[in-house]
C-alpha cells in the first residue's frame, strides 16, 4: 500500500506487437476480477480515464510496461505509471521538463525516469482537460507535483531492476469537482 492506495500487479507474457494489446487487456481484466470480483467491469470516460462501473466509492488507474501491468485502487483520485528505463527519455527530456526542472540538471536516465513516471501519474490523477505534461512541475525532491493550482503527492516503488512505478494522489477533497467532469 502506498499513501492509502492499493497496488495490484500482474505479469505480462512476452508477445508480438499484435498480441500485446490483447495481453494487456487480459492482464487488466485479471486484476479487476481479483480485486472487485468476477462481475466487475472497468470502463473508460470520454477522456480515456478508467473507472469501475457502479462503484462511485473508488478511483482506479492502470498502467503497463514491457513486463507487467499495474492497477491502483483508492478512495480518492489516483494515477499510476510504470515504465522501463529507456534512452528515449534523454532525447525527449526538453519536451517534458519545465525550465525550473531542467535547471536542476544535469539529469541522468534514472532522474529522467522519475520525472517522467511522476508526471504521467499526476496527469492521470488530475484529469485536467488540455493539460500538457510539461505544465506539471515537480518539487526538487520529486515527492510533490503542482499543476494548475492543484497539489499532488508522488511516491515511487521499484518492482524490479530497471523498472520504476510512480503513484500520484490528489491533496485536495475533489469528489464534487470530479462529478462535474463526468457529466
Secondary structure as the mmCIF struct_conf table of DSSP 4:
data_model
#
loop_
_struct_conf.conf_type_id
_struct_conf.id
_struct_conf.beg_label_comp_id
_struct_conf.beg_label_asym_id
_struct_conf.beg_label_seq_id
_struct_conf.end_label_comp_id
_struct_conf.end_label_asym_id
_struct_conf.end_label_seq_id
STRN STRN1 UNK A 2 UNK A 2
TURN_TY1_P TURN_TY1_P1 UNK A 3 UNK A 4
STRN STRN2 UNK A 5 UNK A 11
HELX_RH_AL_P HELX_RH_AL_P1 UNK A 17 UNK A 36
TURN_TY1_P TURN_TY1_P2 UNK A 38 UNK A 39
STRN STRN3 UNK A 42 UNK A 44
TURN_TY1_P TURN_TY1_P3 UNK A 46 UNK A 47
BEND BEND1 UNK A 48 UNK A 48
STRN STRN4 UNK A 50 UNK A 52
TURN_TY1_P TURN_TY1_P4 UNK A 53 UNK A 54
TURN_TY1_P TURN_TY1_P5 UNK A 56 UNK A 57
STRN STRN5 UNK A 59 UNK A 64
BEND BEND2 UNK A 66 UNK A 67
STRN STRN6 UNK A 68 UNK A 74
BEND BEND3 UNK A 75 UNK A 76
STRN STRN7 UNK A 78 UNK A 84
TURN_TY1_P TURN_TY1_P6 UNK A 87 UNK A 87
HELX_RH_AL_P HELX_RH_AL_P2 UNK A 88 UNK A 96
BEND BEND4 UNK A 97 UNK A 97
HELX_RH_AL_P HELX_RH_AL_P3 UNK A 99 UNK A 103
TURN_TY1_P TURN_TY1_P7 UNK A 104 UNK A 104
HELX_RH_AL_P HELX_RH_AL_P4 UNK A 109 UNK A 126
TURN_TY1_P TURN_TY1_P8 UNK A 129 UNK A 130
HELX_RH_3T_P HELX_RH_3T_P1 UNK A 133 UNK A 135
STRN STRN8 UNK A 137 UNK A 138
TURN_TY1_P TURN_TY1_P9 UNK A 140 UNK A 141
BEND BEND5 UNK A 142 UNK A 143
STRN STRN9 UNK A 144 UNK A 147
TURN_TY1_P TURN_TY1_P10 UNK A 148 UNK A 149
STRN STRN10 UNK A 150 UNK A 160
TURN_TY1_P TURN_TY1_P11 UNK A 161 UNK A 162
STRN STRN11 UNK A 163 UNK A 170
BEND BEND6 UNK A 171 UNK A 172
HELX_RH_AL_P HELX_RH_AL_P5 UNK A 175 UNK A 182
#
